[in-house]
Amino acid sequence: MERISSFKRLTGAGSDEFERVELFISCQNLKKMDTFSESDPSVRFYVRNKNGTFEEKGRTETVENNRHPIFIQTFVVDYYFERNQTLLFEVWDEDAGNKFKYIGEVTVSLSLIHISEPTRQAEISYAVFCLKKKTHKTYSYL
């Protein structure tokens, strides 16, 4: 689940208006990836560039032994009105020796997160997206 806060209207370069959006990340019911313990998940955050490729913007910390993590690391993005801004969240399980196993991912338009609070009166609104494996089989929620 992503929780969004800090909707402050700012003026960007030129006449583009944007709002700065802070994304708070948590997951629920992640797949158990380890034999003798729960998963040790972390999230990698990407934004699609103008050339169509995804650029990594940050990573959360790893939460050990937890299939329902609430991450401390947040991500701040500028939401530009009337622009398509695609975000990618990948969830990985970290093992000993700094090795990672892929759990799943979700790709979503920032505008879907931004409009998830219809009244826009609260500082924090919530958006829930289904996490999928590359085979598009549903496993959990981000």
VMD Tcl script that builds the backbone (N, CA, C; Angstrom):
set m [mol new atoms 426]
animate dup $m
set s [atomselect $m all]
$s set {name element resname resid chain x y z} {
  {N N MET 1 A 0.852 -1.167 0.000}
  {CA C MET 1 A 0.000 0.000 0.000}
  {C C MET 1 A 0.893 1.224 0.000}
  {N N GLU 2 A 0.519 2.206 -0.723}
  {CA C GLU 2 A 1.246 3.459 -0.734}
  {C C GLU 2 A 0.389 4.522 -0.076}
  {N N ARG 3 A 0.982 5.274 0.817}
  {CA C ARG 3 A 0.272 6.384 1.437}
  {C C ARG 3 A 0.915 7.661 0.942}
  {N N ILE 4 A 0.113 8.591 0.545}
  {CA C ILE 4 A 0.627 9.791 -0.094}
  {C C ILE 4 A 0.303 11.005 0.764}
  {N N SER 5 A 1.277 11.880 0.922}
  {CA C SER 5 A 1.027 13.099 1.684}
  {C C SER 5 A 1.756 14.263 1.032}
  {N N SER 6 A 1.666 15.428 1.639}
  {CA C SER 6 A 2.357 16.631 1.204}
  {C C SER 6 A 1.919 17.093 -0.182}
  {N N PHE 7 A 0.670 17.457 -0.319}
  {CA C PHE 7 A 0.149 17.959 -1.581}
  {C C PHE 7 A 0.204 19.486 -1.543}
  {N N LYS 8 A 1.318 20.048 -1.886}
  {CA C LYS 8 A 1.489 21.493 -1.886}
  {C C LYS 8 A 1.720 21.950 -3.316}
  {N N ARG 9 A 0.919 22.873 -3.794}
  {CA C ARG 9 A 1.054 23.333 -5.177}
  {C C ARG 9 A 2.251 24.282 -5.270}
  {N N LEU 10 A 3.135 23.958 -6.210}
  {CA C LEU 10 A 4.325 24.756 -6.437}
  {C C LEU 10 A 4.400 25.106 -7.909}
  {N N THR 11 A 5.256 26.016 -8.265}
  {CA C THR 11 A 5.462 26.358 -9.665}
  {C C THR 11 A 6.826 25.866 -10.074}
  {N N GLY 12 A 6.871 25.114 -11.180}
  {CA C GLY 12 A 8.126 24.563 -11.677}
  {C C GLY 12 A 8.729 25.454 -12.736}
  {N N ALA 13 A 9.624 24.870 -13.518}
  {CA C ALA 13 A 10.264 25.604 -14.609}
  {C C ALA 13 A 9.221 26.010 -15.635}
  {N N GLY 14 A 9.305 27.207 -16.148}
  {CA C GLY 14 A 8.321 27.702 -17.105}
  {C C GLY 14 A 6.987 27.905 -16.414}
  {N N SER 15 A 5.921 27.546 -17.097}
  {CA C SER 15 A 4.595 27.734 -16.511}
  {C C SER 15 A 4.030 26.429 -15.975}
  {N N ASP 16 A 4.826 25.357 -15.934}
  {CA C ASP 16 A 4.345 24.070 -15.425}
  {C C ASP 16 A 4.073 24.169 -13.935}
  {N N GLU 17 A 2.874 23.774 -13.555}
  {CA C GLU 17 A 2.552 23.687 -12.138}
  {C C GLU 17 A 2.705 22.252 -11.701}
  {N N PHE 18 A 3.158 22.077 -10.475}
  {CA C PHE 18 A 3.287 20.724 -9.950}
  {C C PHE 18 A 3.016 20.725 -8.462}
  {N N GLU 19 A 2.751 19.542 -7.960}
  {CA C GLU 19 A 2.629 19.327 -6.529}
  {C C GLU 19 A 3.708 18.336 -6.124}
  {N N ARG 20 A 4.329 18.600 -5.020}
  {CA C ARG 20 A 5.333 17.683 -4.487}
  {C C ARG 20 A 4.594 16.617 -3.691}
  {N N VAL 21 A 4.839 15.354 -4.037}
  {CA C VAL 21 A 4.145 14.225 -3.440}
  {C C VAL 21 A 5.157 13.335 -2.746}
  {N N GLU 22 A 4.893 12.993 -1.487}
  {CA C GLU 22 A 5.760 12.085 -0.745}
  {C C GLU 22 A 5.071 10.733 -0.655}
  {N N LEU 23 A 5.775 9.677 -1.090}
  {CA C LEU 23 A 5.217 8.331 -1.096}
  {C C LEU 23 A 5.737 7.551 0.101}
  {N N PHE 24 A 4.819 7.000 0.868}
  {CA C PHE 24 A 5.129 6.135 2.005}
  {C C PHE 24 A 4.775 4.721 1.571}
  {N N ILE 25 A 5.709 3.789 1.697}
  {CA C ILE 25 A 5.539 2.456 1.142}
  {C C ILE 25 A 5.366 1.419 2.255}
  {N N SER 26 A 4.389 0.553 2.049}
  {CA C SER 26 A 4.236 -0.628 2.889}
  {C C SER 26 A 3.709 -1.753 2.016}
  {N N CYS 27 A 3.868 -2.987 2.462}
  {CA C CYS 27 A 3.409 -4.157 1.706}
  {C C CYS 27 A 2.631 -5.068 2.645}
  {N N GLN 28 A 1.764 -5.871 2.061}
  {CA C GLN 28 A 0.988 -6.840 2.834}
  {C C GLN 28 A 0.990 -8.174 2.115}
  {N N ASN 29 A 1.072 -9.241 2.884}
  {CA C ASN 29 A 0.962 -10.607 2.367}
  {C C ASN 29 A 1.982 -10.936 1.279}
  {N N LEU 30 A 3.214 -10.502 1.485}
  {CA C LEU 30 A 4.260 -10.853 0.524}
  {C C LEU 30 A 4.513 -12.353 0.559}
  {N N LYS 31 A 4.951 -12.880 -0.550}
  {CA C LYS 31 A 5.266 -14.294 -0.654}
  {C C LYS 31 A 6.445 -14.630 0.256}
  {N N LYS 32 A 6.369 -15.762 0.935}
  {CA C LYS 32 A 7.475 -16.233 1.764}
  {C C LYS 32 A 8.564 -16.757 0.839}
  {N N MET 33 A 9.732 -16.125 0.885}
  {CA C MET 33 A 10.808 -16.467 -0.044}
  {C C MET 33 A 11.907 -17.302 0.610}
  {N N ASP 34 A 11.921 -17.372 1.938}
  {CA C ASP 34 A 12.978 -18.075 2.653}
  {C C ASP 34 A 12.429 -19.368 3.260}
  {N N THR 35 A 13.291 -20.355 3.427}
  {CA C THR 35 A 12.873 -21.661 3.931}
  {C C THR 35 A 12.562 -21.646 5.421}
  {N N PHE 36 A 13.431 -21.034 6.205}
  {CA C PHE 36 A 13.291 -21.116 7.657}
  {C C PHE 36 A 12.834 -19.819 8.308}
  {N N SER 37 A 12.500 -18.818 7.525}
  {CA C SER 37 A 12.024 -17.544 8.075}
  {C C SER 37 A 11.141 -16.868 7.040}
  {N N GLU 38 A 10.580 -15.745 7.420}
  {CA C GLU 38 A 9.774 -14.953 6.493}
  {C C GLU 38 A 10.700 -14.223 5.511}
  {N N SER 39 A 10.134 -13.519 4.566}
  {CA C SER 39 A 10.926 -12.738 3.615}
  {C C SER 39 A 11.580 -11.549 4.298}
  {N N ASP 40 A 12.639 -11.048 3.688}
  {CA C ASP 40 A 13.351 -9.860 4.139}
  {C C ASP 40 A 13.252 -8.818 3.016}
  {N N PRO 41 A 12.091 -8.156 2.886}
  {CA C PRO 41 A 11.837 -7.331 1.698}
  {C C PRO 41 A 12.451 -5.933 1.737}
  {N N SER 42 A 12.695 -5.435 0.526}
  {CA C SER 42 A 13.029 -4.035 0.293}
  {C C SER 42 A 12.380 -3.657 -1.033}
  {N N VAL 43 A 12.210 -2.353 -1.268}
  {CA C VAL 43 A 11.552 -1.870 -2.482}
  {C C VAL 43 A 12.514 -0.964 -3.243}
  {N N ARG 44 A 12.568 -1.165 -4.548}
  {CA C ARG 44 A 13.319 -0.285 -5.447}
  {C C ARG 44 A 12.295 0.553 -6.208}
  {N N PHE 45 A 12.558 1.857 -6.262}
  {CA C PHE 45 A 11.619 2.813 -6.852}
  {C C PHE 45 A 12.211 3.409 -8.121}
  {N N TYR 46 A 11.428 3.375 -9.222}
  {CA C TYR 46 A 11.874 3.875 -10.522}
  {C C TYR 46 A 10.840 4.846 -11.092}
  {N N VAL 47 A 11.319 5.773 -11.932}
  {CA C VAL 47 A 10.454 6.682 -12.685}
  {C C VAL 47 A 10.824 6.536 -14.162}
  {N N ARG 48 A 9.797 6.446 -15.024}
  {CA C ARG 48 A 10.048 6.335 -16.468}
  {C C ARG 48 A 10.515 7.684 -17.004}
  {N N ASN 49 A 11.629 7.664 -17.733}
  {CA C ASN 49 A 12.182 8.873 -18.351}
  {C C ASN 49 A 11.453 9.207 -19.644}
  {N N LYS 50 A 11.795 10.353 -20.220}
  {CA C LYS 50 A 11.218 10.763 -21.502}
  {C C LYS 50 A 11.550 9.783 -22.622}
  {N N ASN 51 A 12.693 9.085 -22.516}
  {CA C ASN 51 A 13.082 8.125 -23.552}
  {C C ASN 51 A 12.436 6.753 -23.355}
  {N N GLY 52 A 11.611 6.606 -22.320}
  {CA C GLY 52 A 10.858 5.372 -22.113}
  {C C GLY 52 A 11.499 4.346 -21.205}
  {N N THR 53 A 12.715 4.599 -20.750}
  {CA C THR 53 A 13.366 3.659 -19.843}
  {C C THR 53 A 13.133 4.092 -18.399}
  {N N PHE 54 A 13.238 3.140 -17.486}
  {CA C PHE 54 A 13.050 3.442 -16.075}
  {C C PHE 54 A 14.382 3.784 -15.426}
  {N N GLU 55 A 14.386 4.858 -14.641}
  {CA C GLU 55 A 15.573 5.302 -13.914}
  {C C GLU 55 A 15.324 5.088 -12.424}
  {N N GLU 56 A 16.255 4.393 -11.772}
  {CA C GLU 56 A 16.098 4.152 -10.340}
  {C C GLU 56 A 16.264 5.463 -9.577}
  {N N LYS 57 A 15.300 5.740 -8.698}
  {CA C LYS 57 A 15.321 6.970 -7.902}
  {C C LYS 57 A 15.628 6.722 -6.438}
  {N N GLY 58 A 15.497 5.467 -5.999}
  {CA C GLY 58 A 15.807 5.188 -4.613}
  {C C GLY 58 A 15.409 3.785 -4.204}
  {N N ARG 59 A 15.814 3.434 -2.989}
  {CA C ARG 59 A 15.515 2.124 -2.409}
  {C C ARG 59 A 15.122 2.310 -0.954}
  {N N THR 60 A 14.253 1.440 -0.514}
  {CA C THR 60 A 13.927 1.429 0.907}
  {C C THR 60 A 14.986 0.615 1.645}
  {N N GLU 61 A 14.910 0.663 2.935}
  {CA C GLU 61 A 15.708 -0.226 3.755}
  {C C GLU 61 A 15.137 -1.640 3.657}
  {N N THR 62 A 15.894 -2.622 4.102}
  {CA C THR 62 A 15.402 -4.000 4.178}
  {C C THR 62 A 14.769 -4.206 5.544}
  {N N VAL 63 A 13.555 -4.748 5.538}
  {CA C VAL 63 A 12.870 -5.090 6.789}
  {C C VAL 63 A 12.990 -6.603 6.945}
  {N N GLU 64 A 13.680 -7.030 7.974}
  {CA C GLU 64 A 13.979 -8.448 8.142}
  {C C GLU 64 A 12.797 -9.234 8.675}
  {N N ASN 65 A 12.652 -10.442 8.130}
  {CA C ASN 65 A 11.708 -11.430 8.639}
  {C C ASN 65 A 10.292 -10.889 8.759}
  {N N ASN 66 A 9.765 -10.323 7.647}
  {CA C ASN 66 A 8.469 -9.647 7.720}
  {C C ASN 66 A 7.782 -9.694 6.355}
  {N N ARG 67 A 6.600 -10.275 6.293}
  {CA C ARG 67 A 5.826 -10.317 5.049}
  {C C ARG 67 A 4.851 -9.145 4.938}
  {N N HIS 68 A 4.829 -8.267 5.952}
  {CA C HIS 68 A 3.931 -7.099 5.976}
  {C C HIS 68 A 4.717 -5.849 6.388}
  {N N PRO 69 A 5.789 -5.514 5.661}
  {CA C PRO 69 A 6.664 -4.419 6.103}
  {C C PRO 69 A 6.052 -3.033 5.918}
  {N N ILE 70 A 6.419 -2.154 6.823}
  {CA C ILE 70 A 6.148 -0.717 6.696}
  {C C ILE 70 A 7.526 -0.062 6.655}
  {N N PHE 71 A 7.849 0.544 5.537}
  {CA C PHE 71 A 9.196 1.076 5.328}
  {C C PHE 71 A 9.306 2.497 5.865}
  {N N ILE 72 A 10.463 2.821 6.402}
  {CA C ILE 72 A 10.744 4.160 6.918}
  {C C ILE 72 A 11.116 5.104 5.775}
  {N N GLN 73 A 11.896 4.602 4.813}
  {CA C GLN 73 A 12.336 5.412 3.666}
  {C C GLN 73 A 11.123 5.841 2.838}
  {N N THR 74 A 11.037 7.118 2.539}
  {CA C THR 74 A 9.976 7.644 1.678}
  {C C THR 74 A 10.601 8.164 0.384}
  {N N PHE 75 A 9.756 8.419 -0.610}
  {CA C PHE 75 A 10.215 8.948 -1.889}
  {C C PHE 75 A 9.410 10.197 -2.215}
  {N N VAL 76 A 10.083 11.249 -2.641}
  {CA C VAL 76 A 9.419 12.507 -2.997}
  {C C VAL 76 A 9.521 12.676 -4.512}
  {N N VAL 77 A 8.369 12.904 -5.144}
  {CA C VAL 77 A 8.323 13.138 -6.587}
  {C C VAL 77 A 7.476 14.370 -6.856}
  {N N ASP 78 A 7.744 15.013 -7.962}
  {CA C ASP 78 A 6.948 16.165 -8.384}
  {C C ASP 78 A 5.886 15.686 -9.358}
  {N N TYR 79 A 4.625 15.943 -9.027}
  {CA C TYR 79 A 3.514 15.568 -9.895}
  {C C TYR 79 A 3.200 16.759 -10.795}
  {N N TYR 80 A 3.456 16.602 -12.100}
  {CA C TYR 80 A 3.168 17.641 -13.079}
  {C C TYR 80 A 1.796 17.369 -13.680}
  {N N PHE 81 A 0.938 18.356 -13.614}
  {CA C PHE 81 A -0.426 18.214 -14.091}
  {C C PHE 81 A -0.442 17.942 -15.594}
  {N N GLU 82 A -1.340 17.077 -15.996}
  {CA C GLU 82 A -1.567 16.736 -17.399}
  {C C GLU 82 A -0.340 16.104 -18.066}
  {N N ARG 83 A 0.507 15.451 -17.291}
  {CA C ARG 83 A 1.630 14.683 -17.829}
  {C C ARG 83 A 1.494 13.242 -17.361}
  {N N ASN 84 A 1.848 12.314 -18.219}
  {CA C ASN 84 A 1.853 10.917 -17.819}
  {C C ASN 84 A 3.196 10.609 -17.163}
  {N N GLN 85 A 3.171 10.296 -15.885}
  {CA C GLN 85 A 4.380 9.967 -15.140}
  {C C GLN 85 A 4.210 8.547 -14.603}
  {N N THR 86 A 4.996 7.621 -15.148}
  {CA C THR 86 A 4.865 6.218 -14.778}
  {C C THR 86 A 5.903 5.855 -13.733}
  {N N LEU 87 A 5.439 5.207 -12.662}
  {CA C LEU 87 A 6.294 4.775 -11.567}
  {C C LEU 87 A 6.360 3.260 -11.552}
  {N N LEU 88 A 7.494 2.722 -11.159}
  {CA C LEU 88 A 7.686 1.280 -11.024}
  {C C LEU 88 A 8.218 1.000 -9.631}
  {N N PHE 89 A 7.576 0.067 -8.930}
  {CA C PHE 89 A 8.026 -0.380 -7.616}
  {C C PHE 89 A 8.344 -1.865 -7.715}
  {N N GLU 90 A 9.594 -2.236 -7.473}
  {CA C GLU 90 A 10.000 -3.642 -7.452}
  {C C GLU 90 A 10.244 -4.046 -6.009}
  {N N VAL 91 A 9.784 -5.238 -5.641}
  {CA C VAL 91 A 9.993 -5.755 -4.291}
  {C C VAL 91 A 10.961 -6.931 -4.377}
  {N N TRP 92 A 11.988 -6.892 -3.534}
  {CA C TRP 92 A 13.042 -7.895 -3.536}
  {C C TRP 92 A 13.228 -8.458 -2.137}
  {N N ASP 93 A 13.595 -9.728 -2.063}
  {CA C ASP 93 A 13.940 -10.385 -0.805}
  {C C ASP 93 A 15.461 -10.420 -0.704}
  {N N GLU 94 A 15.983 -9.898 0.403}
  {CA C GLU 94 A 17.437 -9.879 0.584}
  {C C GLU 94 A 17.874 -11.087 1.392}
  {N N ASP 95 A 18.909 -11.757 0.902}
  {CA C ASP 95 A 19.485 -12.900 1.594}
  {C C ASP 95 A 20.906 -12.582 2.031}
  {N N ALA 96 A 21.506 -13.477 2.792}
  {CA C ALA 96 A 22.877 -13.296 3.263}
  {C C ALA 96 A 23.810 -13.076 2.084}
  {N N GLY 97 A 24.821 -12.284 2.304}
  {CA C GLY 97 A 25.796 -12.004 1.257}
  {C C GLY 97 A 25.319 -10.977 0.251}
  {N N ASN 98 A 24.327 -10.165 0.640}
  {CA C ASN 98 A 23.795 -9.105 -0.215}
  {C C ASN 98 A 23.247 -9.654 -1.536}
  {N N LYS 99 A 22.610 -10.835 -1.459}
  {CA C LYS 99 A 21.970 -11.442 -2.621}
  {C C LYS 99 A 20.478 -11.139 -2.562}
  {N N PHE 100 A 19.871 -10.942 -3.736}
  {CA C PHE 100 A 18.460 -10.561 -3.795}
  {C C PHE 100 A 17.671 -11.526 -4.667}
  {N N LYS 101 A 16.424 -11.836 -4.219}
  {CA C LYS 101 A 15.485 -12.623 -5.011}
  {C C LYS 101 A 14.273 -11.742 -5.299}
  {N N TYR 102 A 13.853 -11.778 -6.545}
  {CA C TYR 102 A 12.724 -10.982 -7.002}
  {C C TYR 102 A 11.416 -11.528 -6.418}
  {N N ILE 103 A 10.591 -10.640 -5.820}
  {CA C ILE 103 A 9.274 -11.030 -5.313}
  {C C ILE 103 A 8.189 -10.610 -6.299}
  {N N GLY 104 A 8.218 -9.375 -6.752}
  {CA C GLY 104 A 7.199 -8.900 -7.683}
  {C C GLY 104 A 7.341 -7.408 -7.915}
  {N N GLU 105 A 6.400 -6.840 -8.686}
  {CA C GLU 105 A 6.468 -5.420 -9.022}
  {C C GLU 105 A 5.084 -4.884 -9.314}
  {N N VAL 106 A 4.983 -3.574 -9.291}
  {CA C VAL 106 A 3.773 -2.889 -9.725}
  {C C VAL 106 A 4.195 -1.637 -10.484}
  {N N THR 107 A 3.517 -1.388 -11.614}
  {CA C THR 107 A 3.719 -0.176 -12.401}
  {C C THR 107 A 2.428 0.612 -12.343}
  {N N VAL 108 A 2.534 1.904 -12.054}
  {CA C VAL 108 A 1.334 2.719 -11.874}
  {C C VAL 108 A 1.619 4.151 -12.319}
  {N N SER 109 A 0.595 4.817 -12.794}
  {CA C SER 109 A 0.710 6.218 -13.151}
  {C C SER 109 A 0.624 7.062 -11.876}
  {N N LEU 110 A 1.485 8.053 -11.762}
  {CA C LEU 110 A 1.457 8.931 -10.598}
  {C C LEU 110 A 0.109 9.623 -10.474}
  {N N SER 111 A -0.570 9.880 -11.579}
  {CA C SER 111 A -1.875 10.533 -11.518}
  {C C SER 111 A -2.893 9.658 -10.786}
  {N N LEU 112 A -2.787 8.330 -10.874}
  {CA C LEU 112 A -3.699 7.451 -10.134}
  {C C LEU 112 A -3.480 7.543 -8.630}
  {N N ILE 113 A -2.235 7.720 -8.234}
  {CA C ILE 113 A -1.946 7.914 -6.811}
  {C C ILE 113 A -2.446 9.280 -6.367}
  {N N HIS 114 A -2.178 10.286 -7.176}
  {CA C HIS 114 A -2.525 11.657 -6.836}
  {C C HIS 114 A -4.024 11.853 -6.652}
  {N N ILE 115 A -4.849 11.206 -7.480}
  {CA C ILE 115 A -6.298 11.401 -7.389}
  {C C ILE 115 A -6.977 10.398 -6.475}
  {N N SER 116 A -6.195 9.591 -5.756}
  {CA C SER 116 A -6.793 8.551 -4.922}
  {C C SER 116 A -7.581 9.111 -3.747}
  {N N GLU 117 A -7.366 10.343 -3.369}
  {CA C GLU 117 A -8.127 11.003 -2.296}
  {C C GLU 117 A -9.103 11.960 -2.965}
  {N N PRO 118 A -10.375 11.556 -3.162}
  {CA C PRO 118 A -11.297 12.373 -3.951}
  {C C PRO 118 A -11.605 13.749 -3.364}
  {N N THR 119 A -11.616 13.868 -2.054}
  {CA C THR 119 A -11.970 15.166 -1.475}
  {C C THR 119 A -10.764 16.086 -1.370}
  {N N ARG 120 A -9.577 15.504 -1.341}
  {CA C ARG 120 A -8.315 16.250 -1.247}
  {C C ARG 120 A -8.267 17.153 -0.020}
  {N N GLN 121 A -9.044 16.823 1.028}
  {CA C GLN 121 A -9.029 17.629 2.242}
  {C C GLN 121 A -8.024 17.106 3.261}
  {N N ALA 122 A -7.736 15.826 3.217}
  {CA C ALA 122 A -6.799 15.239 4.172}
  {C C ALA 122 A -5.376 15.384 3.654}
  {N N GLU 123 A -4.422 15.456 4.569}
  {CA C GLU 123 A -3.030 15.540 4.161}
  {C C GLU 123 A -2.510 14.207 3.665}
  {N N ILE 124 A -3.087 13.108 4.144}
  {CA C ILE 124 A -2.639 11.786 3.738}
  {C C ILE 124 A -3.787 11.071 3.050}
  {N N SER 125 A -3.524 10.555 1.872}
  {CA C SER 125 A -4.501 9.726 1.175}
  {C C SER 125 A -3.851 8.379 0.891}
  {N N TYR 126 A -4.635 7.398 0.531}
  {CA C TYR 126 A -4.138 6.047 0.369}
  {C C TYR 126 A -4.437 5.518 -1.021}
  {N N ALA 127 A -3.508 4.774 -1.554}
  {CA C ALA 127 A -3.717 4.082 -2.820}
  {C C ALA 127 A -3.191 2.659 -2.643}
  {N N VAL 128 A -3.944 1.691 -3.093}
  {CA C VAL 128 A -3.548 0.297 -2.972}
  {C C VAL 128 A -3.403 -0.282 -4.365}
  {N N PHE 129 A -2.286 -0.945 -4.615}
  {CA C PHE 129 A -2.029 -1.527 -5.927}
  {C C PHE 129 A -1.620 -2.975 -5.754}
  {N N CYS 130 A -2.012 -3.780 -6.691}
  {CA C CYS 130 A -1.726 -5.207 -6.659}
  {C C CYS 130 A -0.320 -5.460 -7.183}
  {N N LEU 131 A 0.475 -6.175 -6.408}
  {CA C LEU 131 A 1.833 -6.533 -6.789}
  {C C LEU 131 A 1.781 -7.786 -7.649}
  {N N LYS 132 A 2.479 -7.767 -8.767}
  {CA C LYS 132 A 2.434 -8.906 -9.682}
  {C C LYS 132 A 3.833 -9.385 -10.018}
  {N N LYS 133 A 3.947 -10.691 -10.228}
  {CA C LYS 133 A 5.163 -11.263 -10.778}
  {C C LYS 133 A 5.193 -10.910 -12.255}
  {N N LYS 134 A 6.304 -11.063 -12.902}
  {CA C LYS 134 A 6.380 -10.772 -14.333}
  {C C LYS 134 A 5.471 -11.690 -15.138}
  {N N THR 135 A 5.080 -12.815 -14.560}
  {CA C THR 135 A 4.138 -13.716 -15.221}
  {C C THR 135 A 2.708 -13.216 -15.050}
  {N N HIS 136 A 2.545 -12.087 -14.356}
  {CA C HIS 136 A 1.263 -11.453 -14.078}
  {C C HIS 136 A 0.390 -12.278 -13.140}
  {N N LYS 137 A 0.997 -13.119 -12.332}
  {CA C LYS 137 A 0.261 -13.854 -11.321}
  {C C LYS 137 A 0.274 -13.037 -10.038}
  {N N THR 138 A -0.877 -12.829 -9.427}
  {CA C THR 138 A -0.984 -11.993 -8.245}
  {C C THR 138 A -0.441 -12.720 -7.024}
  {N N TYR 139 A 0.403 -12.041 -6.247}
  {CA C TYR 139 A 0.928 -12.621 -5.035}
  {C C TYR 139 A 0.617 -11.808 -3.790}
  {N N SER 140 A 0.618 -10.505 -3.876}
  {CA C SER 140 A 0.503 -9.710 -2.668}
  {C C SER 140 A 0.152 -8.284 -3.024}
  {N N TYR 141 A 0.143 -7.414 -2.018}
  {CA C TYR 141 A -0.206 -6.024 -2.213}
  {C C TYR 141 A 0.938 -5.126 -1.822}
  {N N LEU 142 A 1.083 -4.047 -2.571}
  {CA C LEU 142 A 2.098 -3.023 -2.294}
  {C C LEU 142 A 1.368 -1.770 -1.939}
}
mol reanalyze $m
mol bondsrecalc $m
mol representation Tube
mol addrep $m
